[in-house]
Amino acid sequence: MTKHGSDETLGTALTLKNMHRRIVRDFLDVLVLAELHNGPMSGYDVITFLHGKFHLLFSSGTVYSKLYSLERNGLISGSSNQRKRMYRLTEKGEETIKAIMNTSDKIQYFMSSVLKLQR
């Protein structure tokens, strides 16, 4: 492979990595709701989940800002448990994530359609 070819490969890899990070960040609220559907979590647990599942490390500011936003919108509730705050879905949050899960086929079809347009 030529030097130019390896530069293109490196550029493509960086572009894909940035796109992956952007998609996860843009869907952070959905990812948090989906994971809270499995049970309560702390902010640290959310950061650990994101890192383990997506190999991305988000700042605590990014994660806690999203948690506070979800809490203000009535989708989750937080309560202090010793030294950490635990978050759980509210009834509204449960209904929201169930509705999102029920439309996942439509979301996949949409994404597939978008990507086919690019070919």
Backbone as CSV, one residue per row, in Angstrom:
resi,resn,N_x,N_y,N_z,CA_x,CA_y,CA_z,C_x,C_y,C_z
1,MET,0.841,-1.176,0.000,0.000,0.000,0.000,0.885,1.238,0.000
2,THR,0.534,2.221,-0.764,1.312,3.443,-0.829,1.049,4.295,0.398
3,LYS,1.935,5.257,0.607,1.737,6.166,1.738,0.403,6.886,1.596
4,HIS,0.085,7.274,0.361,-1.180,7.968,0.116,-2.359,7.070,0.503
5,GLY,-2.267,5.789,0.170,-3.328,4.836,0.507,-3.501,4.684,2.002
6,SER,-2.395,4.641,2.743,-2.505,4.497,4.201,-3.052,5.773,4.827
7,ASP,-2.747,6.935,4.245,-3.323,8.188,4.730,-4.833,8.187,4.548
8,GLU,-5.301,7.671,3.405,-6.741,7.594,3.157,-7.413,6.645,4.137
9,THR,-6.767,5.504,4.390,-7.310,4.533,5.336,-7.404,5.137,6.734
10,LEU,-6.364,5.850,7.127,-6.348,6.497,8.441,-7.431,7.572,8.518
11,GLY,-7.589,8.335,7.438,-8.624,9.366,7.387,-10.017,8.767,7.474
12,THR,-10.234,7.646,6.776,-11.531,6.966,6.814,-11.816,6.444,8.215
13,ALA,-10.812,5.854,8.853,-10.981,5.327,10.211,-11.325,6.450,11.184
14,LEU,-10.663,7.584,11.037,-10.934,8.719,11.923,-12.343,9.262,11.690
15,THR,-12.745,9.333,10.437,-14.091,9.790,10.101,-15.138,8.869,10.710
16,LEU,-14.932,7.561,10.575,-15.881,6.595,11.138,-15.930,6.684,12.658
17,LYS,-14.772,6.869,13.285,-14.722,6.989,14.749,-15.489,8.230,15.205
18,ASN,-15.285,9.342,14.505,-15.994,10.577,14.852,-17.498,10.428,14.639
19,MET,-17.889,9.742,13.570,-19.308,9.523,13.293,-19.928,8.638,14.378
20,HIS,-19.214,7.593,14.766,-19.667,6.686,15.830,-19.897,7.467,17.121
21,ARG,-18.934,8.303,17.490,-19.050,9.115,18.705,-20.251,10.053,18.606
22,ARG,-20.440,10.677,17.456,-21.550,11.619,17.273,-22.900,10.916,17.383
23,ILE,-23.008,9.739,16.782,-24.273,8.988,16.848,-24.595,8.608,18.290
24,VAL,-23.591,8.090,19.007,-23.819,7.709,20.408,-24.193,8.940,21.228
25,ARG,-23.480,10.056,21.028,-23.781,11.285,21.772,-25.192,11.788,21.449
26,ASP,-25.566,11.748,20.168,-26.885,12.237,19.764,-28.025,11.358,20.285
27,PHE,-27.745,10.086,20.499,-28.773,9.167,21.010,-28.548,8.827,22.487
28,LEU,-27.779,9.659,23.168,-27.438,9.391,24.562,-28.682,9.267,25.439
29,ASP,-29.679,10.106,25.198,-30.899,10.019,26.007,-31.590,8.676,25.826
30,VAL,-31.666,8.191,24.586,-32.300,6.897,24.313,-31.483,5.772,24.935
31,LEU,-30.165,5.852,24.810,-29.298,4.806,25.378,-29.441,4.741,26.898
32,VAL,-29.507,5.900,27.533,-29.661,5.936,28.994,-31.016,5.355,29.394
33,LEU,-32.076,5.773,28.707,-33.403,5.239,29.028,-33.445,3.725,28.837
34,ALA,-32.859,3.247,27.745,-32.863,1.804,27.472,-32.107,1.039,28.557
35,GLU,-30.992,1.583,28.998,-30.213,0.886,30.025,-30.899,0.974,31.384
36,LEU,-31.544,2.093,31.679,-32.288,2.209,32.938,-33.511,1.301,32.943
37,HIS,-33.952,0.900,31.779,-35.061,-0.057,31.679,-34.668,-1.377,32.363
38,ASN,-33.359,-1.651,32.421,-32.845,-2.870,33.064,-32.652,-2.711,34.569
39,GLY,-32.759,-1.476,35.066,-32.594,-1.257,36.499,-31.894,0.048,36.795
40,PRO,-31.938,0.484,38.068,-31.342,1.763,38.463,-29.835,1.804,38.237
41,MET,-29.343,3.011,37.971,-27.904,3.217,37.755,-27.498,4.567,38.324
42,SER,-26.240,4.679,38.675,-25.671,5.968,39.054,-25.070,6.604,37.797
43,GLY,-24.694,7.858,37.901,-24.033,8.517,36.775,-22.747,7.797,36.392
44,TYR,-21.991,7.375,37.404,-20.759,6.622,37.145,-21.067,5.323,36.404
45,ASP,-22.152,4.648,36.790,-22.556,3.417,36.102,-22.855,3.693,34.630
46,VAL,-23.480,4.833,34.342,-23.794,5.194,32.957,-22.505,5.398,32.170
47,ILE,-21.552,6.119,32.747,-20.260,6.346,32.085,-19.572,5.015,31.810
48,THR,-19.578,4.126,32.792,-18.956,2.802,32.646,-19.661,1.984,31.564
49,PHE,-20.982,2.029,31.542,-21.762,1.325,30.522,-21.383,1.816,29.129
50,LEU,-21.370,3.121,28.934,-21.051,3.688,27.624,-19.649,3.295,27.179
51,HIS,-18.719,3.326,28.111,-17.345,2.954,27.774,-17.251,1.471,27.424
52,GLY,-17.905,0.631,28.202,-17.860,-0.809,27.957,-18.559,-1.224,26.681
53,LYS,-19.687,-0.612,26.398,-20.493,-1.012,25.235,-20.019,-0.378,23.933
54,PHE,-19.631,0.895,23.986,-19.312,1.633,22.767,-17.847,2.040,22.660
55,HIS,-17.047,1.705,23.680,-15.623,2.034,23.696,-15.396,3.533,23.548
56,LEU,-16.280,4.304,24.176,-16.174,5.757,24.175,-16.209,6.233,25.616
57,LEU,-15.392,7.211,25.919,-15.361,7.756,27.266,-15.925,9.172,27.226
58,PHE,-17.124,9.336,27.775,-17.759,10.639,27.834,-17.422,11.295,29.163
59,SER,-17.327,12.611,29.153,-17.024,13.326,30.387,-18.209,13.210,31.346
60,SER,-17.907,13.355,32.624,-18.982,13.316,33.616,-19.943,14.479,33.378
61,GLY,-19.442,15.615,32.913,-20.300,16.758,32.619,-21.329,16.442,31.551
62,THR,-20.910,15.739,30.505,-21.820,15.354,29.426,-22.898,14.412,29.948
63,VAL,-22.488,13.412,30.697,-23.428,12.400,31.188,-24.384,12.992,32.228
64,TYR,-23.853,13.727,33.191,-24.732,14.280,34.230,-25.667,15.346,33.665
65,SER,-25.205,16.088,32.678,-26.075,17.060,32.018,-27.263,16.354,31.366
66,LYS,-26.992,15.228,30.734,-28.074,14.452,30.097,-29.001,13.873,31.156
67,LEU,-28.446,13.362,32.246,-29.270,12.811,33.321,-30.176,13.885,33.919
68,TYR,-29.624,15.076,34.159,-30.430,16.162,34.721,-31.537,16.562,33.751
69,SER,-31.217,16.575,32.465,-32.216,16.916,31.449,-33.358,15.889,31.436
70,LEU,-33.003,14.616,31.481,-34.016,13.558,31.519,-34.864,13.654,32.785
71,GLU,-34.218,14.034,33.878,-34.945,14.174,35.144,-35.905,15.373,35.078
72,ARG,-35.429,16.498,34.529,-36.299,17.686,34.381,-37.507,17.392,33.494
73,ASN,-37.321,16.520,32.503,-38.415,16.164,31.598,-39.318,15.066,32.145
74,GLY,-39.040,14.620,33.362,-39.901,13.646,34.017,-39.744,12.216,33.519
75,LEU,-38.638,11.930,32.792,-38.425,10.579,32.266,-37.688,9.678,33.248
76,ILE,-36.895,10.291,34.119,-36.191,9.539,35.159,-36.311,10.297,36.471
77,SER,-36.065,9.583,37.551,-36.014,10.237,38.861,-34.724,9.808,39.536
78,GLY,-34.168,10.727,40.281,-32.937,10.438,41.001,-33.163,10.512,42.486
79,SER,-32.495,9.638,43.201,-32.573,9.675,44.659,-31.195,9.348,45.218
80,SER,-30.885,9.994,46.349,-29.581,9.777,46.962,-29.556,8.448,47.689
81,ASN,-28.496,7.705,47.445,-28.293,6.404,48.074,-26.889,6.436,48.650
82,GLN,-26.776,6.710,49.938,-25.503,6.925,50.623,-24.786,8.094,49.943
83,ARG,-23.676,7.856,49.268,-22.904,8.953,48.694,-23.164,9.160,47.209
84,LYS,-24.001,8.354,46.611,-24.235,8.539,45.178,-25.716,8.651,44.872
85,ARG,-25.995,9.268,43.740,-27.368,9.463,43.297,-27.704,8.354,42.312
86,MET,-28.795,7.671,42.583,-29.243,6.581,41.722,-30.428,7.065,40.885
87,TYR,-30.411,6.692,39.605,-31.464,7.105,38.683,-32.274,5.893,38.259
88,ARG,-33.585,6.111,38.111,-34.489,5.046,37.650,-35.525,5.668,36.742
89,LEU,-36.107,4.838,35.905,-37.156,5.319,35.009,-38.417,5.667,35.790
90,THR,-39.075,6.705,35.363,-40.406,7.016,35.877,-41.410,6.280,34.989
91,GLU,-42.664,6.389,35.318,-43.699,5.769,34.475,-43.640,6.371,33.061
92,LYS,-43.468,7.675,32.994,-43.347,8.346,31.688,-42.114,7.842,30.931
93,GLY,-41.026,7.634,31.649,-39.806,7.105,31.034,-40.010,5.694,30.506
94,GLU,-40.706,4.867,31.281,-41.017,3.488,30.856,-41.838,3.504,29.571
95,GLU,-42.874,4.348,29.546,-43.728,4.435,28.363,-42.927,4.920,27.152
96,THR,-42.042,5.875,27.384,-41.237,6.441,26.298,-40.293,5.401,25.711
97,ILE,-39.564,4.681,26.556,-38.592,3.716,26.026,-39.317,2.542,25.364
98,LYS,-40.477,2.164,25.882,-41.247,1.097,25.232,-41.702,1.537,23.846
99,ALA,-42.134,2.790,23.717,-42.551,3.314,22.411,-41.367,3.340,21.445
100,ILE,-40.202,3.733,21.942,-39.000,3.768,21.090,-38.625,2.353,20.657
101,MET,-38.666,1.420,21.586,-38.326,0.032,21.254,-39.293,-0.545,20.228
102,ASN,-40.557,-0.159,20.319,-41.553,-0.647,19.364,-41.377,-0.058,17.968
103,THR,-40.668,1.045,17.862,-40.444,1.658,16.549,-39.043,1.392,16.013
104,SER,-38.283,0.524,16.675,-36.900,0.295,16.250,-36.811,-0.232,14.823
105,ASP,-37.786,-1.023,14.388,-37.777,-1.500,13.002,-37.882,-0.335,12.028
106,LYS,-38.718,0.643,12.359,-38.875,1.813,11.496,-37.592,2.634,11.458
107,ILE,-36.926,2.744,12.598,-35.663,3.479,12.664,-34.604,2.773,11.825
108,GLN,-34.517,1.441,11.930,-33.555,0.683,11.133,-33.845,0.826,9.646
109,TYR,-35.118,0.781,9.262,-35.499,0.937,7.863,-35.100,2.325,7.359
110,PHE,-35.345,3.347,8.176,-34.981,4.704,7.800,-33.477,4.818,7.563
111,MET,-32.683,4.315,8.510,-31.223,4.385,8.380,-30.752,3.622,7.159
112,SER,-31.334,2.458,6.931,-30.987,1.665,5.756,-31.312,2.428,4.479
113,SER,-32.458,3.088,4.454,-32.853,3.877,3.286,-31.898,5.045,3.046
114,VAL,-31.500,5.699,4.111,-30.559,6.818,3.989,-29.240,6.331,3.410
115,LEU,-28.747,5.209,3.912,-27.463,4.705,3.450,-27.550,4.203,2.008
116,LYS,-28.678,3.657,1.595,-28.850,3.200,0.215,-28.868,4.384,-0.740
117,LEU,-29.366,5.513,-0.311,-29.383,6.706,-1.156,-27.973,7.176,-1.492
118,GLN,-27.030,6.862,-0.626,-25.667,7.314,-0.815,-24.868,6.449,-1.781
119,ARG,-25.392,5.308,-2.159,-24.645,4.387,-3.036,-24.732,4.777,-4.472
